[in-house]
Amino acid sequence: MAKKALATVDAATSEPGREILVPLAKLYRSPLNVRKQGGADVQELAASILSNGILQNLVVTAETKKGRLTGRYGVVAGGRRLDALSYLLFAKRITSAYAVRCLEVDEDRAVEVSTAENVEREALHPADECAAFQAMIDAGKTIAEVANAFGITTTIVLRRLKLANVAPSLMSLFRSNEITGEQLMALALTDDHAKQEAVWRSASSWQRTPDQLRARLTEDEIDASSSSLARFVGVDAYEAAGGMVRRDIFSDDVNVGYLTDAALLERLAVEKLEAVAAGLEGVAWVHVRPHMDYAEMSAFGHAPTQLRDMTPEEFARHKALQAERETRLADIDSLEAACGEEGFSDDEQTRMEWLEEAVNAAENALDELRESVRVPDPAFSHLVGAVVTLAHDGTVQIRRNLVQPEDRAKIKQSATSNATHDDDSDDGGTTSAGVAPGKGEYSERLYRHLTAHRTAALQLAIATNSNVGLALTAWRLGKAIFDRYDYRSASAPVVHINVTIPQLNKDAPDLHDSPAGKQFDALRERWGSWYESLPGDGDKLLTWALLSADEATLHELIAFCVACSFDDVYPGPDEGQRDVAATVAHALTVDMADWWSPTATTYLAAIPKSKILDAVLEARGAEAVQPLKLLKKDALIAAAEQALAGSRWLPPPLR
């Protein structure tokens, strides 16, 4: 409070250099005050004045009009304190008669004094503030009392006390500006001084970001905000089971915390997943796997499936979801086309993210609907099971129609010996209820692009394997004869094989630059040169084939010609000859990861942001995805291409 020894000013006198008490009502901000901005928030200062009084006097000059003193004083230094007092007056915590301690100076020195006070004043270092709060608590003050004294929340006091408890050596570095406040807050996540110091010392300068320091301090713990297990189990359920959570007092997000008992969390997740697995019907086996990466899932085979009829309600929902998805994809294309070199504005970026979320929601719903109408082939029901696992967002994923690794050979053998699907049949399973599930995950253009690359790889494999070429020729001739020959016809052709060469480059313009495309182009050029070198006139190929062909060359030629006509390009997930292609791929041991990789041009630029993140998550795990989530589309594509390089990850149409 103001000193009682000071007398209230006499309006008739002015004595520069004296300390005086001036009623608040007689003070105003002088135009000679050099500070014109800053100090807008005065609530904390007002609380301090109310608790402790004016600890530093205001500097004022006496106002005169027409050479006579008015009794009012202009504040040339201390304007923020005057604003805080005005705030208290407005809040009716003090009256206009409140006596304010002031130092009167001559008007000629007003600007000099105002400048000196503002320039020379040094703000209290945060470390000193933390130490002061701790000293007040040690002296018996409660946290609430400290908060009230400074007009701040108890959360702010708790945060200052948390920082005050950091290792003295680190606090010393903070005082000398060798550690930032954000770094110190990250280190304060643990109360263990030795661990704080060890983490700081062991980290290189480029590894000392706040996020990296937190990661090092909690490397044996689980981040509740990003862990699929934590989201699935729930932090409340984990704590109810006796688990401990290390919470970050400096975060305003209530979901941020670190679970210290990984074994308990894993057990709770398994128990919850086992309850889901117990409710599955029609499966020969079920595996519960809280964690399932791409490599582990790839070890399982897939059983042949059939499509049951859609109900009218399912069919209507399927059409509505497809329409929603295509509309949003068209909106995305339009927004990207309108984007200039400067990139998206904030509003456009928000719009793009909303559209991508809408596409993702429609795709997920389509996935669920397609899954619900697909049933295993009864012939393999004794081998078919499911894996119950978790998606990265903590939702349950049930992977159905799976065959265990040791049973994959049985499926392959059966598929090879019983491949009886006609290449003109509708393998998508159009039904009386409407249509097969149809397009879903990707656009028609992208499906055709991807399957053109797969066709090129299979063409190359067929062209270099004469046995498979002959087998496919026999198969196609047999289908034409045994399935299509009309015994009632009086004019059946002796031999009738139509050959159509697919134009794969229409669907995949980049095919010539792909490994399979380059090798097949070279093979095509070699056979073209061979054909041109044949002697004779007329149908010299027939002459060669009937009179001088050696068996090996004939077999190779048949394989090449069959390969040229092989076409497995299709516009959606339930169209095309997937069983035929799968059988051929198995017979030739073709792995598309040898011939294709996800790059900006082959895949990433054609899918929404959510699908890019899903690909990185599946291939590299949650840690690789986290830093990509906030990137804009172009930067995300470049980062994802780098992350996926060498992963051998494939999108579903190529698996």
C-alpha positions as CSV (number, residue, x, y, z in Angstrom):
1,M,0.0,0.0,0.0
2,A,1.0,3.7,-0.4
3,K,3.2,5.1,2.4
4,K,1.1,7.0,5.0
5,A,4.0,9.6,5.5
6,L,3.2,11.2,2.2
7,A,0.7,14.0,2.1
8,T,-2.0,14.4,-0.4
9,V,-1.1,17.2,-2.9
10,D,-2.2,20.8,-2.5
11,A,-3.8,21.9,-5.7
12,A,-2.3,25.3,-5.4
13,T,1.4,24.3,-5.3
14,S,3.8,22.4,-7.5
15,E,7.3,21.2,-6.3
16,P,9.1,19.1,-8.9
17,G,11.2,16.3,-7.3
18,R,8.8,15.6,-4.4
19,E,6.9,12.4,-3.8
20,I,3.1,13.0,-3.4
21,L,-0.2,11.2,-3.1
22,V,-2.6,12.0,-5.8
23,P,-6.3,10.9,-5.9
24,L,-6.9,8.6,-8.8
25,A,-9.6,11.0,-10.1
26,K,-6.9,13.7,-10.7
27,L,-4.6,11.5,-12.8
28,Y,-4.7,11.2,-16.6
29,R,-2.3,9.8,-19.3
30,S,0.0,12.6,-20.5
31,P,0.7,13.0,-24.2
32,L,4.3,13.4,-23.1
33,N,4.4,9.7,-22.2
34,V,6.7,8.1,-24.8
35,R,5.1,4.6,-24.6
36,K,2.2,4.7,-27.1
37,Q,1.4,1.0,-27.3
38,G,1.8,-2.3,-25.3
39,G,0.5,-3.4,-22.0
40,A,-3.1,-4.0,-23.1
41,D,-3.8,-6.8,-20.6
42,V,-3.6,-5.3,-17.1
43,Q,-5.7,-7.8,-15.1
44,E,-2.7,-9.5,-13.5
45,L,-1.2,-6.1,-12.6
46,A,-4.5,-5.0,-11.2
47,A,-4.7,-8.0,-9.0
48,S,-1.1,-7.4,-7.8
49,I,-2.0,-3.7,-7.0
50,L,-5.1,-4.7,-5.1
51,S,-3.1,-7.2,-3.1
52,N,0.2,-5.3,-2.6
53,G,-0.5,-1.6,-3.4
54,I,1.5,0.5,-5.8
55,L,5.0,-0.8,-5.4
56,Q,6.6,1.7,-7.9
57,N,5.5,5.3,-8.0
58,L,4.0,6.9,-11.1
59,V,5.9,9.9,-12.6
60,V,3.7,12.9,-13.2
61,T,3.8,16.6,-14.2
62,A,1.4,19.2,-12.8
63,E,-1.2,20.4,-15.3
64,T,-1.5,24.2,-15.9
65,K,-4.0,26.2,-17.9
66,K,-3.5,29.9,-18.6
67,G,-0.6,29.8,-16.2
68,R,-2.6,28.5,-13.3
69,L,-2.4,25.0,-11.7
70,T,-5.6,22.9,-12.2
71,G,-4.9,20.3,-9.5
72,R,-4.6,17.5,-12.1
73,Y,-1.5,15.6,-13.0
74,G,-0.4,14.0,-16.3
75,V,1.2,10.6,-16.0
76,V,4.4,10.6,-18.1
77,A,5.7,7.2,-16.8
78,G,3.5,4.4,-15.4
79,G,0.7,4.5,-17.9
80,R,0.1,0.7,-17.5
81,R,-0.2,1.1,-13.7
82,L,-2.7,3.9,-14.4
83,D,-4.7,1.6,-16.7
84,A,-4.7,-1.2,-14.0
85,L,-6.0,1.3,-11.5
86,S,-8.7,2.4,-13.9
87,Y,-9.6,-1.3,-14.4
88,L,-10.0,-1.7,-10.6
89,L,-12.2,1.5,-10.5
90,F,-14.4,0.2,-13.3
91,A,-14.7,-3.1,-11.4
92,K,-15.7,-1.2,-8.2
93,R,-12.7,-2.6,-6.3
94,I,-11.4,0.9,-5.4
95,T,-12.9,4.4,-5.5
96,S,-11.9,7.5,-7.5
97,A,-10.4,8.9,-4.2
98,Y,-7.8,6.1,-4.1
99,A,-4.4,7.7,-3.2
100,V,-1.7,7.0,-5.8
101,R,2.0,7.4,-4.9
102,C,3.6,9.6,-7.5
103,L,6.9,11.4,-8.2
104,E,6.4,15.0,-9.6
105,V,8.9,16.2,-12.2
106,D,9.3,19.4,-14.2
107,E,7.5,19.4,-17.5
108,D,10.8,20.2,-19.3
109,R,12.2,16.8,-18.1
110,A,9.0,14.8,-18.7
111,V,10.1,13.2,-22.0
112,E,13.6,12.5,-20.7
113,V,12.2,10.8,-17.5
114,S,9.6,8.8,-19.4
115,T,12.1,7.5,-21.9
116,A,14.6,6.6,-19.2
117,E,12.0,4.5,-17.2
118,N,10.8,2.6,-20.3
119,V,14.3,1.9,-21.7
120,E,16.0,1.0,-18.5
121,R,13.2,-1.3,-17.1
122,E,14.0,-5.0,-17.5
123,A,11.3,-7.6,-17.3
124,L,11.7,-10.3,-14.6
125,H,13.3,-13.4,-16.0
126,P,10.9,-16.4,-16.1
127,A,13.3,-18.4,-13.9
128,D,13.1,-15.7,-11.2
129,E,9.3,-15.8,-11.4
130,C,9.3,-19.6,-11.0
131,A,11.7,-19.3,-8.0
132,A,9.6,-16.5,-6.5
133,F,6.4,-18.6,-6.7
134,Q,8.2,-21.6,-5.1
135,A,9.4,-19.3,-2.3
136,M,5.9,-18.1,-1.6
137,I,4.6,-21.7,-1.4
138,D,7.5,-22.6,0.9
139,A,6.6,-19.6,3.1
140,G,3.1,-21.1,3.6
141,K,1.0,-19.6,0.8
142,T,-1.5,-21.8,-0.9
143,I,-1.6,-22.1,-4.7
144,A,-4.9,-20.3,-4.7
145,E,-3.5,-17.5,-2.7
146,V,-0.5,-17.0,-5.0
147,A,-2.9,-17.1,-8.0
148,N,-5.2,-14.5,-6.4
149,A,-2.3,-12.2,-5.5
150,F,-1.2,-12.0,-9.2
151,G,-4.6,-12.3,-10.9
152,I,-3.7,-15.5,-12.7
153,T,-5.1,-19.0,-12.7
154,T,-4.0,-21.8,-10.4
155,T,-2.9,-23.7,-13.6
156,I,-0.4,-21.0,-14.4
157,V,0.9,-21.2,-10.8
158,L,1.2,-25.0,-11.0
159,R,3.1,-24.7,-14.3
160,R,5.6,-22.2,-12.8
161,L,6.1,-24.5,-9.8
162,K,6.7,-27.5,-12.2
163,L,9.4,-25.5,-13.9
164,A,10.9,-24.5,-10.6
165,N,11.4,-28.2,-9.9
166,V,13.7,-28.7,-13.0
167,A,17.2,-29.7,-12.2
168,P,19.3,-26.7,-11.0
169,S,21.9,-27.3,-13.8
170,L,19.2,-27.0,-16.4
171,M,17.6,-24.0,-14.8
172,S,21.0,-22.3,-14.9
173,L,21.2,-23.0,-18.7
174,F,17.7,-21.5,-18.9
175,R,18.9,-18.3,-17.2
176,S,21.7,-18.0,-19.6
177,N,19.4,-18.6,-22.6
178,E,21.0,-21.9,-23.5
179,I,17.7,-23.7,-23.1
180,T,14.4,-22.2,-24.3
181,G,11.2,-22.2,-22.2
182,E,9.6,-24.8,-24.5
183,Q,12.6,-27.1,-24.1
184,L,12.5,-26.7,-20.3
185,M,8.8,-27.5,-20.3
186,A,9.5,-30.7,-22.2
187,L,12.2,-31.7,-19.7
188,A,9.8,-31.0,-16.8
189,L,7.7,-33.9,-18.0
190,T,9.6,-36.0,-15.5
191,D,10.6,-35.0,-11.9
192,D,13.7,-37.2,-12.1
193,H,16.6,-34.6,-12.3
194,A,19.1,-37.3,-13.3
195,K,16.9,-38.3,-16.2
196,Q,16.3,-34.7,-17.3
197,E,20.1,-34.1,-17.3
198,A,20.9,-37.3,-19.1
199,V,18.3,-36.7,-21.9
200,W,19.6,-33.2,-22.4
201,R,23.3,-34.2,-22.5
202,S,22.8,-37.2,-24.7
203,A,20.8,-35.3,-27.4
204,S,22.6,-33.6,-30.2
205,S,21.7,-30.0,-30.9
206,W,19.4,-31.0,-33.8
207,Q,17.7,-33.6,-31.5
208,R,16.6,-31.0,-28.8
209,T,13.3,-29.9,-30.2
210,P,10.6,-30.1,-27.5
211,D,8.9,-33.0,-29.2
212,Q,12.1,-35.0,-29.5
213,L,13.0,-34.4,-25.8
214,R,9.5,-35.6,-24.8
215,A,9.9,-38.7,-26.9
216,R,13.3,-39.5,-25.3
217,L,11.8,-39.0,-21.8
218,T,8.9,-41.2,-22.6
219,E,10.5,-43.8,-24.9
220,D,9.3,-46.7,-22.7
221,E,5.8,-45.1,-22.3
222,I,2.8,-44.9,-24.6
223,D,1.5,-41.6,-25.9
224,A,-2.3,-41.6,-25.3
225,S,-3.0,-39.1,-28.0
226,S,-1.5,-41.3,-30.8
227,S,-1.5,-44.9,-29.6
228,S,-4.2,-47.1,-31.2
229,L,-4.2,-49.3,-28.1
230,A,-4.8,-46.3,-25.8
231,R,-7.6,-45.1,-28.0
232,F,-9.2,-48.5,-28.1
233,V,-8.9,-49.4,-24.4
234,G,-9.6,-45.8,-23.2
235,V,-7.4,-44.0,-20.6
236,D,-10.2,-44.1,-18.0
237,A,-10.4,-47.9,-18.3
238,Y,-6.6,-48.2,-18.1
239,E,-6.5,-46.1,-15.0
240,A,-9.4,-48.0,-13.5
241,A,-7.3,-51.2,-13.9
242,G,-4.5,-49.6,-11.9
243,G,-2.5,-48.1,-14.7
244,M,-0.5,-44.9,-14.1
245,V,-0.6,-41.9,-16.5
246,R,2.1,-39.2,-16.8
247,R,0.3,-36.1,-17.8
248,D,1.9,-33.0,-19.4
249,I,0.8,-30.1,-17.2
250,F,1.9,-27.7,-20.0
251,S,-0.7,-29.1,-22.5
252,D,-4.2,-27.8,-22.6
253,D,-5.4,-31.0,-24.3
254,V,-6.8,-33.3,-21.7
255,N,-6.1,-36.3,-23.9
256,V,-2.3,-35.7,-23.8
257,G,-0.6,-38.1,-21.4
258,Y,1.8,-41.0,-21.3
259,L,0.8,-44.5,-20.1
260,T,3.6,-46.0,-18.1
261,D,2.4,-49.7,-18.0
262,A,2.6,-51.0,-21.6
263,A,2.0,-54.6,-20.5
264,L,-1.3,-53.7,-18.8
265,L,-2.5,-51.7,-21.8
266,E,-1.7,-54.7,-24.1
267,R,-3.5,-57.1,-21.8
268,L,-6.6,-54.9,-21.7
269,A,-6.6,-54.5,-25.5
270,V,-6.3,-58.3,-26.1
271,E,-9.1,-59.0,-23.6
272,K,-11.3,-56.5,-25.4
273,L,-10.4,-57.8,-28.9
274,E,-11.0,-61.4,-27.7
275,A,-14.5,-60.4,-26.8
276,V,-15.0,-59.2,-30.3
277,A,-13.5,-62.4,-31.7
278,A,-15.8,-64.6,-29.6
279,G,-18.8,-63.1,-31.5
280,L,-17.5,-64.1,-35.0
281,E,-19.4,-66.8,-36.7
282,G,-18.6,-69.0,-39.8
283,V,-14.9,-69.0,-39.3
284,A,-12.6,-72.0,-38.8
285,W,-10.1,-70.0,-36.8
286,V,-9.5,-66.5,-35.3
287,H,-6.3,-64.7,-34.4
288,V,-6.3,-61.7,-32.1
289,R,-3.4,-59.3,-33.0
290,P,-3.4,-55.8,-31.4
291,H,-0.5,-55.0,-33.7
292,M,-0.5,-56.1,-37.3
293,D,1.9,-54.6,-39.8
294,Y,1.9,-54.9,-43.6
295,A,4.5,-57.7,-43.7
296,E,2.6,-59.8,-41.1
297,M,-0.7,-59.4,-42.9
298,S,1.0,-60.3,-46.3
299,A,1.9,-63.7,-44.9
300,F,-1.8,-64.7,-44.9
301,G,-3.5,-65.9,-48.1
302,H,-7.0,-65.0,-49.3
303,A,-9.6,-67.6,-49.9
304,P,-11.8,-67.5,-53.0
305,T,-15.0,-65.6,-52.3
306,Q,-18.5,-65.3,-53.7
307,L,-20.9,-62.4,-53.7
308,R,-24.3,-62.9,-52.3
309,D,-27.2,-60.9,-53.6
310,M,-27.6,-57.4,-52.3
311,T,-30.8,-56.5,-50.6
312,P,-32.7,-53.6,-52.2
313,E,-31.7,-51.5,-49.2
314,E,-28.0,-52.4,-49.6
315,F,-28.2,-51.7,-53.3
316,A,-29.7,-48.2,-52.8
317,R,-27.1,-47.4,-50.1
318,H,-24.3,-48.6,-52.4
319,K,-25.4,-46.3,-55.2
320,A,-25.8,-43.3,-52.9
321,L,-22.3,-43.8,-51.4
322,Q,-20.7,-44.1,-54.9
323,A,-22.5,-40.9,-56.0
324,E,-21.3,-39.1,-52.9
325,R,-17.7,-40.3,-53.4
326,E,-17.5,-39.4,-57.1
327,T,-19.0,-36.0,-56.4
328,R,-16.4,-35.2,-53.7
329,L,-13.6,-36.5,-55.9
330,A,-14.8,-34.2,-58.7
331,D,-14.8,-31.3,-56.3
332,I,-11.2,-32.2,-55.3
333,D,-10.1,-32.3,-58.9
334,S,-11.8,-28.9,-59.6
335,L,-10.2,-27.3,-56.5
336,E,-6.7,-28.6,-57.5
337,A,-7.2,-27.5,-61.1
338,A,-8.0,-24.0,-59.9
339,C,-5.0,-23.8,-57.6
340,G,-2.3,-21.5,-58.8
341,E,1.5,-21.6,-58.3
342,E,1.0,-19.9,-54.9
343,G,-0.9,-22.9,-53.6
344,F,-4.1,-23.1,-51.5
345,S,-5.3,-20.3,-49.4
346,D,-6.3,-21.1,-45.8
347,D,-9.9,-21.4,-46.8
348,E,-9.2,-23.6,-49.8
349,Q,-6.9,-25.8,-47.6
350,T,-9.8,-26.2,-45.1
351,R,-12.1,-27.0,-47.9
352,M,-9.7,-29.6,-49.4
353,E,-9.3,-31.3,-46.0
354,W,-13.1,-31.5,-45.6
355,L,-13.5,-33.0,-49.0
356,E,-10.8,-35.6,-48.4
357,E,-12.5,-36.5,-45.1
358,A,-15.8,-36.9,-46.9
359,V,-14.2,-39.1,-49.6
360,N,-12.6,-41.2,-46.9
361,A,-15.9,-41.6,-45.0
362,A,-17.7,-42.7,-48.2
363,E,-14.9,-45.2,-49.0
364,N,-14.9,-46.7,-45.6
365,A,-18.7,-47.1,-45.8
366,L,-18.3,-48.7,-49.2
367,D,-15.6,-51.0,-47.9
368,E,-17.9,-52.2,-45.1
369,L,-20.8,-52.7,-47.5
370,R,-18.7,-54.7,-49.9
371,E,-17.3,-56.8,-47.1
372,S,-20.8,-57.6,-45.9
373,V,-21.9,-59.1,-49.2
374,R,-18.8,-61.1,-49.8
375,V,-18.8,-64.6,-48.5
376,P,-16.1,-67.4,-48.7
377,D,-16.3,-70.2,-51.2
378,P,-17.9,-73.1,-49.3
379,A,-15.3,-75.4,-50.7
380,F,-12.6,-73.7,-48.6
381,S,-14.7,-73.0,-45.4
382,H,-12.5,-75.4,-43.4
383,L,-9.4,-73.3,-44.1
384,V,-10.9,-69.8,-43.8
385,G,-10.6,-67.6,-40.7
386,A,-10.2,-64.0,-39.6
387,V,-7.7,-61.7,-37.9
388,V,-9.1,-59.3,-35.3
389,T,-6.8,-56.3,-35.0
390,L,-6.7,-52.5,-34.6
391,A,-6.6,-49.7,-37.1
392,H,-4.3,-46.7,-36.4
393,D,-7.2,-44.7,-35.1
394,G,-8.0,-47.3,-32.5
395,T,-11.1,-48.8,-34.2
396,V,-11.5,-52.6,-34.6
397,Q,-10.6,-54.1,-37.9
398,I,-11.8,-57.6,-38.8
399,R,-9.8,-59.1,-41.7
400,R,-12.0,-61.9,-43.0
401,N,-11.6,-64.7,-45.6
402,L,-8.0,-65.3,-44.7
403,V,-6.0,-68.5,-45.1
404,Q,-3.1,-69.2,-42.7
405,P,0.4,-69.2,-44.3
406,E,0.8,-72.9,-44.1
407,D,-2.5,-73.4,-46.0
408,R,-1.8,-71.0,-48.9
409,A,-0.3,-73.8,-51.0
410,K,-3.6,-75.7,-50.8
411,I,-5.5,-72.7,-52.1
412,K,-3.0,-72.2,-54.9
413,Q,-3.0,-75.8,-55.9
414,S,-6.8,-75.9,-56.1
415,A,-7.0,-72.6,-58.0
416,T,-4.5,-73.8,-60.6
417,S,-6.2,-77.2,-61.2
418,N,-9.8,-75.7,-61.2
419,A,-9.5,-72.4,-63.1
420,T,-12.7,-72.6,-65.0
421,H,-13.8,-69.0,-65.1
422,D,-14.5,-67.8,-68.6
423,D,-12.6,-64.7,-69.6
424,D,-16.0,-63.1,-70.8
425,S,-17.8,-63.9,-67.5
426,D,-18.9,-61.3,-65.1
427,D,-16.7,-62.2,-62.1
428,G,-18.1,-59.2,-60.2
429,G,-21.2,-61.3,-59.6
430,T,-24.1,-59.2,-60.9
431,T,-27.2,-60.4,-59.0
432,S,-30.9,-60.2,-59.1
433,A,-30.9,-57.5,-56.4
434,G,-29.0,-55.1,-58.6
435,V,-25.2,-55.1,-59.2
436,A,-22.0,-56.3,-57.6
437,P,-20.4,-54.0,-55.1
438,G,-18.6,-52.1,-57.9
439,K,-16.1,-49.3,-57.6
440,G,-14.9,-48.2,-54.2
441,E,-11.4,-47.4,-53.1
442,Y,-10.1,-45.6,-56.2
443,S,-11.3,-43.8,-59.3
444,E,-11.9,-45.7,-62.5
445,R,-8.9,-44.0,-64.1
446,L,-6.6,-45.1,-61.3
447,Y,-7.9,-48.7,-61.3
448,R,-7.2,-48.9,-65.0
449,H,-3.7,-47.3,-64.5
450,L,-2.7,-49.7,-61.8
451,T,-4.1,-52.8,-63.5
452,A,-2.4,-51.8,-66.8
453,H,0.9,-52.0,-65.0
454,R,0.0,-55.4,-63.6
455,T,-1.0,-56.6,-67.0
456,A,2.3,-55.5,-68.4
457,A,4.2,-57.5,-65.8
458,L,2.1,-60.6,-66.5
459,Q,2.5,-60.2,-70.2
460,L,6.3,-60.2,-69.8
461,A,6.2,-63.2,-67.6
462,I,4.0,-65.1,-70.1
463,A,6.1,-64.1,-73.0
464,T,9.2,-65.7,-71.3
465,N,7.5,-68.9,-70.3
466,S,6.4,-71.0,-73.2
467,N,4.7,-73.7,-71.1
468,V,2.3,-71.1,-69.6
469,G,1.8,-69.6,-73.1
470,L,0.8,-73.0,-74.5
471,A,-1.4,-73.7,-71.4
472,L,-3.3,-70.4,-71.9
473,T,-3.7,-71.1,-75.6
474,A,-5.1,-74.6,-74.8
475,W,-7.3,-73.1,-72.1
476,R,-8.7,-70.4,-74.5
477,L,-9.3,-72.8,-77.3
478,G,-10.9,-75.2,-74.9
479,K,-13.2,-72.6,-73.6
480,A,-14.2,-71.6,-77.1
481,I,-15.0,-75.2,-78.0
482,F,-16.4,-76.7,-74.9
483,D,-18.3,-73.7,-73.5
484,R,-19.4,-71.9,-76.7
485,Y,-19.7,-74.5,-79.5
486,D,-23.3,-74.7,-80.7
487,Y,-23.9,-78.3,-81.8
488,R,-27.1,-77.2,-83.5
489,S,-25.3,-74.9,-85.9
490,A,-24.8,-76.2,-89.4
491,S,-21.8,-74.0,-90.1
492,A,-19.5,-74.0,-87.1
493,P,-16.1,-72.7,-88.0
494,V,-13.1,-75.1,-88.1
495,V,-10.9,-72.8,-86.0
496,H,-12.0,-69.4,-84.8
497,I,-9.8,-67.4,-82.5
498,N,-10.1,-63.7,-82.3
499,V,-7.0,-61.8,-81.0
500,T,-7.4,-58.3,-79.5
501,I,-4.3,-56.5,-78.4
502,P,-5.0,-54.2,-75.5
503,Q,-3.6,-50.6,-75.7
504,L,-2.2,-50.4,-72.2
505,N,-0.5,-47.1,-72.8
506,K,-3.9,-45.4,-73.0
507,D,-4.5,-46.3,-69.4
508,A,-0.9,-46.0,-68.2
509,P,1.0,-43.4,-70.3
510,D,4.1,-44.0,-68.1
511,L,4.2,-47.7,-68.9
512,H,7.1,-47.3,-71.4
513,D,9.2,-46.0,-68.6
514,S,8.4,-48.9,-66.2
515,P,10.7,-51.9,-65.8
516,A,8.1,-54.4,-67.3
517,G,7.2,-52.0,-70.1
518,K,10.8,-51.5,-71.2
519,Q,11.6,-55.2,-71.2
520,F,8.4,-56.1,-73.1
521,D,9.1,-53.3,-75.7
522,A,12.5,-54.8,-76.2
523,L,11.0,-58.3,-76.6
524,R,8.4,-56.9,-79.1
525,E,11.2,-55.3,-81.1
526,R,13.2,-58.5,-81.2
527,W,10.2,-60.5,-82.5
528,G,9.4,-57.8,-85.0
529,S,12.9,-58.0,-86.4
530,W,12.7,-61.7,-86.5
531,Y,9.5,-61.6,-88.5
532,E,10.9,-59.1,-91.0
533,S,13.9,-61.5,-91.5
534,L,11.7,-64.4,-92.6
535,P,12.3,-65.4,-96.2
536,G,9.6,-65.7,-98.9
537,D,6.5,-63.9,-100.1
538,G,2.8,-64.0,-99.2
539,D,2.0,-65.5,-95.7
540,K,5.6,-66.2,-94.9
541,L,4.7,-66.8,-91.2
542,L,2.4,-69.7,-92.2
543,T,5.1,-71.1,-94.5
544,W,7.6,-71.0,-91.7
545,A,5.2,-72.5,-89.1
546,L,4.2,-75.4,-91.3
547,L,7.5,-76.2,-93.0
548,S,10.5,-75.0,-91.1
549,A,9.6,-74.1,-87.6
550,D,11.7,-75.6,-84.8
551,E,9.6,-76.6,-81.8
552,A,11.4,-74.3,-79.3
553,T,11.0,-71.1,-81.4
554,L,7.4,-72.1,-82.1
555,H,6.7,-72.4,-78.4
556,E,8.3,-69.0,-77.7
557,L,6.3,-67.4,-80.5
558,I,3.1,-68.7,-79.2
559,A,3.9,-67.5,-75.7
560,F,4.8,-64.0,-77.0
561,C,1.6,-63.7,-79.1
562,V,-0.6,-64.9,-76.1
563,A,1.2,-62.4,-73.9
564,C,0.4,-59.6,-76.4
565,S,-3.3,-60.4,-76.2
566,F,-3.4,-60.8,-72.4
567,D,-5.6,-58.1,-70.9
568,D,-6.4,-57.7,-67.2
569,V,-7.1,-54.0,-67.2
570,Y,-10.4,-53.1,-65.4
571,P,-12.1,-50.0,-64.0
572,G,-13.1,-51.2,-60.5
573,P,-12.4,-53.7,-57.7
574,D,-15.1,-56.2,-58.8
575,E,-14.6,-56.2,-62.5
576,G,-12.1,-58.0,-64.8
577,Q,-10.7,-61.5,-64.7
578,R,-9.2,-61.4,-61.2
579,D,-9.2,-65.1,-60.7
580,V,-7.5,-65.7,-64.1
581,A,-4.9,-63.1,-63.4
582,A,-4.3,-64.5,-59.9
583,T,-3.9,-68.0,-61.2
584,V,-1.4,-66.8,-63.8
585,A,0.5,-64.7,-61.3
586,H,0.7,-67.7,-58.9
587,A,1.9,-70.0,-61.7
588,L,4.6,-67.5,-62.8
589,T,5.4,-66.3,-59.2
590,V,4.9,-62.7,-60.3
591,D,5.2,-60.3,-57.4
592,M,4.2,-56.8,-58.5
593,A,6.6,-55.3,-55.9
594,D,9.4,-56.3,-58.3
595,W,7.8,-54.3,-61.1
596,W,6.1,-51.3,-59.5
597,S,6.6,-48.9,-56.7
598,P,4.4,-46.1,-55.3
599,T,5.6,-42.7,-56.6
600,A,4.0,-39.4,-57.2
601,T,3.4,-40.2,-60.9
602,T,2.4,-43.8,-60.5
603,Y,0.0,-43.5,-57.6
604,L,0.3,-40.8,-54.9
605,A,-0.8,-37.8,-56.9
606,A,-4.0,-39.6,-57.9
607,I,-5.3,-40.3,-54.4
608,P,-6.6,-38.1,-51.5
609,K,-4.5,-37.2,-48.6
610,S,-6.1,-39.7,-46.3
611,K,-5.1,-42.6,-48.6
612,I,-1.5,-41.4,-48.8
613,L,-1.3,-41.4,-45.0
614,D,-3.0,-44.9,-44.9
615,A,-0.3,-46.2,-47.3
616,V,2.6,-44.9,-45.2
617,L,0.9,-46.2,-42.0
618,E,0.5,-49.7,-43.4
619,A,4.0,-49.8,-44.9
620,R,6.0,-48.0,-42.2
621,G,3.9,-47.7,-39.0
622,A,2.4,-44.9,-36.9
623,E,5.7,-43.2,-36.2
624,A,6.3,-42.5,-39.9
625,V,2.8,-41.1,-40.3
626,Q,2.8,-38.6,-37.4
627,P,5.1,-35.9,-39.0
628,L,3.3,-36.1,-42.3
629,K,-0.2,-35.3,-41.1
630,L,0.1,-31.5,-41.1
631,L,1.8,-31.3,-44.6
632,K,0.0,-29.8,-47.5
633,K,-0.7,-32.1,-50.5
634,D,2.5,-31.4,-52.6
635,A,4.8,-31.7,-49.6
636,L,3.0,-34.8,-48.4
637,I,3.4,-36.5,-51.7
638,A,7.1,-35.9,-51.7
639,A,7.5,-37.0,-48.1
640,A,5.4,-40.1,-48.7
641,E,7.3,-41.1,-51.8
642,Q,10.5,-41.0,-49.8
643,A,8.9,-42.9,-46.9
644,L,7.5,-45.7,-49.1
645,A,10.7,-46.1,-51.2
646,G,12.0,-49.7,-50.8
647,S,9.0,-50.8,-48.7
648,R,7.6,-53.1,-51.4
649,W,4.1,-51.8,-50.4
650,L,1.4,-52.4,-52.9
651,P,-2.2,-51.0,-53.2
652,P,-5.0,-53.6,-53.1
653,P,-5.4,-53.8,-56.9
654,L,-1.8,-54.9,-57.3
655,R,-1.7,-57.5,-54.5
